[in-house]
Amino acid sequence: MAKRTFDLGMSIVGLILFSPLLVIAGLGILVTLGWPVLYSPQRAGKSNKLFTMRKFRTMRIAGGPTSHHSGDDDPRVTTIGRWIRKFKLDELPQLWNILVGDMSFVGPRALLPEEIEIEGEQVPVPVEDVPGYEERSRVRPGLTGIAQIYAPRDIIRKHKFRYDLVYVRNRSFWLDLRLILASFWVTFRGKWEYRGEKL
């Protein structure tokens, strides 16, 4: 209850506080990419319930389920898109998802339904079959979290899920607060797309 109250209050404050950035980013995307301004994929939330995530578009062509993040030199990412990603501004619309209860400020990253992981000799594995998936799905996905901040960007899912499980098993208000403050520091330094240590 305390976590949800915090999410509700801070999402309202965030939407008001960052409204100028939302407008500026939205206009920049509209000019460079056209309509729609938002990319709205389906994601798996708490207990695998599907919801529509809101993100600013940063790519010319939005892809479907994938096993990896787009690379630094991905030609689909626009110039303004790279700047928006650097400071994680593309995820500001997710304040709405937090407001309505689809997400939390802190939690595991929301995954695409039917997402795959490539293991071994290029063998595709459904992400729900990766150890740790079921336990991490018991909490709301988050805008930030231990894995988002501390896990190397390109490690395989089963290793990244271990970071998520550390959060799930040790979550508390004070841990959330520490991770939120760490996220502000990463944002201030523009390190979200950095492949080394972000802090």
Beta strands, then each sheet from edge to edge (+ up, - down):
strand 1: 38-39
strand 2: 42-44
strand 3: 50-52
strand 4: 55-56
strand 5: 104-106
strand 6: 116-119
strand 7: 123-126
strand 8: 142-144
sheet 1: 1+ 4-
sheet 2: 2+ 3-
sheet 3: 5+ 8+
sheet 4: 6+ 7-
end
